[in-house]
Amino acid sequence: MSFAGYSQTNNKKAKEYYDNGCDKVFKRNYTEAITDFSEALKRDSGFIQAYENRGVAKYYLQDYRGAITDFTKALEINPNDYNTRGRRGWAKFYIQDYKGAIIDFTKVINSSTNDAPFYNIRGQAKYYLQDYEGAMDDFNRVIKYWSGEKDQRSKAFYWRGLVEIDLGQKDSGCLDLSKAGKLGYAEANEAIKRYCQ
């Protein structure tokens, strides 16, 4: 998960704490980073990047609810920040708020041109909600239109294979799992052993 490196505040002390927090995130010292971002926010309560990056630090500490709170606060200040909306979607996904995650991912997809990762994760959220048709649509889109990293296509083949198997389409599901494995998606081999032997 990336974080916002620039800062927009006129408060010199808030910027100093913010910069220290960013440095600590780079060093993976997330607890101390949270303290610095909190200090920055005490000095400038509208400092959007401090909310965003405190949310990122909380996310890395697996405090997903805390991250959601900070991302939501940042979105109240700037509702069109689709990086933060995507981050909030991921945090919602990890607390199994799949419906909330889908809403955030959909807004990101509707605003972005580089959206294969969001189609994949939205498809997974739909899968967990047993919206197999919606999940298939998302994975199909990545497989058909995405020519970037093979990692996104392999993931889409893997998840589409699972959907097909759940729908009783074992042959096509196993074929997709095989394609995912050939593209280097390690989990596909375990799924093939489980479902396709």
Rosetta blueprint (number, residue, H / E / L):
1 M L
2 S L
3 F L
4 A L
5 G L
6 Y L
7 S L
8 Q L
9 T L
10 N L
11 N L
12 K H
13 K H
14 A H
15 K H
16 E H
17 Y H
18 Y H
19 D H
20 N H
21 G H
22 C H
23 D H
24 K H
25 V H
26 F H
27 K L
28 R L
29 N L
30 Y H
31 T H
32 E H
33 A H
34 I H
35 T H
36 D H
37 F H
38 S H
39 E H
40 A H
41 L H
42 K H
43 R H
44 D L
45 S L
46 G L
47 F L
48 I H
49 Q H
50 A H
51 Y H
52 E H
53 N H
54 R H
55 G H
56 V H
57 A H
58 K H
59 Y H
60 Y H
61 L L
62 Q L
63 D L
64 Y H
65 R H
66 G H
67 A H
68 I H
69 T H
70 D H
71 F H
72 T H
73 K H
74 A H
75 L H
76 E H
77 I H
78 N L
79 P L
80 N L
81 D L
82 Y H
83 N H
84 T H
85 R H
86 G H
87 R H
88 R H
89 G H
90 W H
91 A H
92 K H
93 F H
94 Y H
95 I L
96 Q L
97 D L
98 Y H
99 K H
100 G H
101 A H
102 I H
103 I H
104 D H
105 F H
106 T H
107 K H
108 V H
109 I H
110 N H
111 S H
112 S L
113 T L
114 N L
115 D L
116 A H
117 P H
118 F H
119 Y H
120 N H
121 I H
122 R H
123 G H
124 Q H
125 A H
126 K H
127 Y H
128 Y H
129 L L
130 Q L
131 D L
132 Y H
133 E H
134 G H
135 A H
136 M H
137 D H
138 D H
139 F H
140 N H
141 R H
142 V H
143 I H
144 K H
145 Y H
146 W L
147 S L
148 G L
149 E L
150 K H
151 D H
152 Q H
153 R H
154 S H
155 K H
156 A H
157 F H
158 Y H
159 W H
160 R H
161 G H
162 L H
163 V H
164 E H
165 I H
166 D H
167 L L
168 G L
169 Q L
170 K H
171 D H
172 S H
173 G H
174 C H
175 L H
176 D H
177 L H
178 S H
179 K H
180 A H
181 G H
182 K H
183 L L
184 G L
185 Y L
186 A L
187 E H
188 A H
189 N H
190 E H
191 A H
192 I H
193 K H
194 R H
195 Y H
196 C L
197 Q L
